[in-house]
Amino acid sequence: MKIKKPKSKKSIAQQIVSDIIGDLSEFYLSLPSLPSYRRRSIFYECAIPEKEWLKIVEGQQKKRVLRSMRQRKYLTAKQEGDHFLLTISTNAAVEAIKTIITEKNALLPKAELCLVVFDFPTGANRARDHWRRLLLSCGFKRMQLSVYTIRKDVILELITLVDLLGAKKWIRVFRSTAIN
């Protein structure tokens, strides 16, 4: 009897963007410092060698998804010499980072937790509710109404996500030690 591997929930579009972003720590360090009032349509540029780009987008299904991403202005690619210049929208990067957080399995050392505390302004009810749903869907446990914890090591990913969303003023991410 064969045991089937569970299929990943990652869509092809998210896979393409996460392949482009690559190492999240390098991506986070390359982010420009943006004011919190900025709009989410900021684009990030990177250059990828032609061989890597062709490896990322090989296959008819990936090419179809790439065309759709271009139409939604998530991604553009221009060939210049032996490199492809890519621009990635903030929305595409946010979706890729959400997927990375959901799929990550690495745990923090024993008795350590990733702690997320937030306090949105009263006019941002939809953003607050969306943020709560996102945390719960990623496996966070609710400790209080605006305090969530998880044992996964997703601190860098959450900090990057908060920065991309422009919510640094309202969301704090901590690495904490549980005392029982």
C-alpha positions in Angstrom: 0.0 0.0 0.0 1.4 3.4 -1.0 1.3 6.3 1.3 0.3 9.5 -0.5 2.1 12.7 0.3 -0.2 15.5 1.2 -0.4 18.1 -1.5 0.9 21.6 -0.6 -1.6 24.3 -0.3 0.8 26.7 -2.1 -0.6 28.0 -5.3 1.6 28.2 -8.4 1.6 32.0 -8.2 2.7 31.9 -4.6 5.4 29.3 -5.5 6.7 31.6 -8.3 6.9 34.6 -6.0 8.5 32.7 -3.2 11.1 31.3 -5.7 11.9 34.8 -6.8 12.1 36.2 -3.3 14.3 33.3 -2.2 15.9 33.9 1.1 13.5 36.0 3.2 16.2 37.6 5.3 17.9 39.0 2.2 14.6 40.3 0.9 13.8 42.0 4.2 17.1 43.7 4.4 16.7 45.0 0.8 13.3 46.6 1.6 13.4 50.4 1.5 12.3 52.2 4.6 8.8 53.3 3.8 6.6 55.7 5.7 3.6 54.0 7.4 1.1 56.1 5.3 2.4 54.6 2.0 0.1 52.7 -0.4 0.5 49.0 -0.9 1.3 49.3 -4.6 5.0 49.8 -4.1 7.2 47.6 -6.3 10.5 45.9 -5.4 13.0 45.2 -8.1 15.5 42.4 -8.4 17.7 40.9 -11.1 17.8 37.1 -11.8 20.1 35.3 -14.2 18.3 34.0 -17.3 18.9 30.3 -16.4 17.3 30.7 -13.0 14.3 32.6 -14.5 13.7 29.9 -17.1 13.9 27.3 -14.4 11.3 29.1 -12.2 8.8 29.5 -15.1 9.2 26.2 -17.0 6.0 24.5 -17.9 2.7 25.6 -19.5 0.8 26.0 -16.3 3.4 28.3 -14.7 3.5 30.4 -17.9 -0.3 30.8 -17.8 -0.1 31.8 -14.1 2.7 34.2 -14.9 0.6 35.9 -17.6 -2.3 36.2 -15.1 0.1 37.8 -12.5 1.3 40.3 -15.1 -2.3 41.2 -15.9 -3.0 41.8 -12.2 0.2 43.9 -12.0 1.7 41.5 -9.4 4.9 41.0 -11.4 6.7 42.3 -14.5 9.8 40.8 -16.1 12.1 42.4 -18.7 15.1 40.8 -20.2 18.3 42.9 -20.2 21.3 41.1 -21.5 21.7 37.8 -19.7 19.5 38.8 -16.7 15.8 39.4 -16.2 14.8 42.5 -14.3 11.8 41.7 -12.2 9.5 44.1 -10.3 7.3 42.5 -7.6 4.3 44.3 -6.2 3.8 44.5 -2.4 0.6 42.5 -2.8 2.4 39.6 -4.4 5.1 39.7 -1.7 2.5 39.7 1.1 0.8 36.7 -0.4 4.1 34.8 -0.7 5.0 35.6 2.9 1.6 34.5 4.2 2.3 31.1 2.5 5.7 30.9 4.0 4.4 31.5 7.5 1.6 28.9 7.0 3.9 26.2 5.7 6.9 26.7 8.0 7.4 23.8 10.5 10.6 24.8 12.4 9.9 25.2 16.1 11.5 27.6 18.5 13.6 26.1 21.3 11.7 24.7 24.3 9.8 27.2 26.4 10.1 30.0 23.8 7.2 31.5 21.9 6.6 33.9 19.1 4.3 36.5 20.6 2.2 38.9 18.6 0.5 41.9 20.2 -1.5 44.4 18.3 -3.7 47.5 18.9 -5.4 48.8 15.8 -7.1 52.2 15.9 -10.9 52.1 16.3 -11.5 53.0 12.6 -9.6 49.9 11.4 -12.1 47.2 12.4 -11.9 45.3 9.1 -8.0 45.4 9.2 -8.1 44.1 12.8 -10.5 41.3 12.0 -8.5 40.3 8.9 -5.3 40.3 11.0 -6.9 38.0 13.6 -8.2 35.6 10.9 -4.7 35.5 9.4 -3.1 34.7 12.7 -5.6 32.0 13.5 -5.2 30.4 10.0 -1.4 30.3 10.5 -1.9 28.3 13.7 -1.6 31.0 16.3 -3.4 30.5 19.6 -5.4 33.4 21.1 -4.2 34.3 24.6 -6.3 37.5 24.8 -8.3 39.5 22.3 -5.2 41.1 20.8 -2.4 38.8 22.0 -1.5 35.6 20.0 1.3 33.0 20.4 2.8 30.2 18.4 5.7 27.8 18.9 6.8 28.1 15.2 9.9 30.1 14.4 8.1 32.7 12.2 9.4 35.9 13.8 11.3 37.2 10.7 8.5 36.4 8.4 6.0 38.2 10.6 8.2 41.2 11.0 8.6 41.3 7.2 4.8 41.0 6.7 4.1 43.7 9.2 6.6 46.0 7.5 5.1 45.3 4.1 1.6 46.0 5.3 2.7 49.3 6.9 1.4 48.3 10.3 4.5 48.8 12.4 2.7 51.3 14.6 0.0 48.8 15.6 1.6 45.4 15.6 4.5 44.1 17.6 6.2 40.8 17.3 8.3 39.4 20.2 10.3 36.3 20.9 9.5 35.4 24.5 10.2 32.7 27.1 7.2 31.0 28.7 7.4 30.8 32.5 5.1 28.1 33.9 
